[in-house]
Amino acid sequence: MAMPAENGHLVSVNVEAKTGAAAPFKKAFYGQDFSFNPADWKFVDDKGTTANSVMTNPVFNCLDPKELLRDMGPAERASGKIVLDLPSTKGTLIYAPSILDQAWEWTL
C-alpha cells in the first residue's frame, strides 16, 4: 500500500540509461554494478533551499517491481522509474552519484 509523501510530493522520474564498454565501466565502478540510488539525488527549491533528503520510506513502496530501474553492468541499456519525495514541484533536481565526479541537473 502506498504511503503519503513525507516531504510533500512523490515524483516519479523516468530513466533511460546506457553503460559503456566493460573495461572503462569496471574501472569507473570498481568492478561493481551501477544503480540509480535515490540517495544520489538532491533537490533545490525555487527559493534556493536544498531538501534534507529526497529518499524517504514512501519512495520504496510506490512502484510495481516491474517498473523499477534495475542495476546495470557494462554495455547494457535499461529503462525504469525511481520515485523521489520532494518538498516542492518547482526547483532543480540534481543527480550526483557519489562514485562519479559528475552531476546532472533538471529544472522542474
Protein Blocks (a to p, Z undefined) as FASTA:
>chain_A
ZZddfklpacddddddddddfklmmmmnnopacdddfklpccddfkopacfbfcdfklmm
mbcfklpccdddehiacddddddddfbfbdcdddddfkbccdcdddZZ
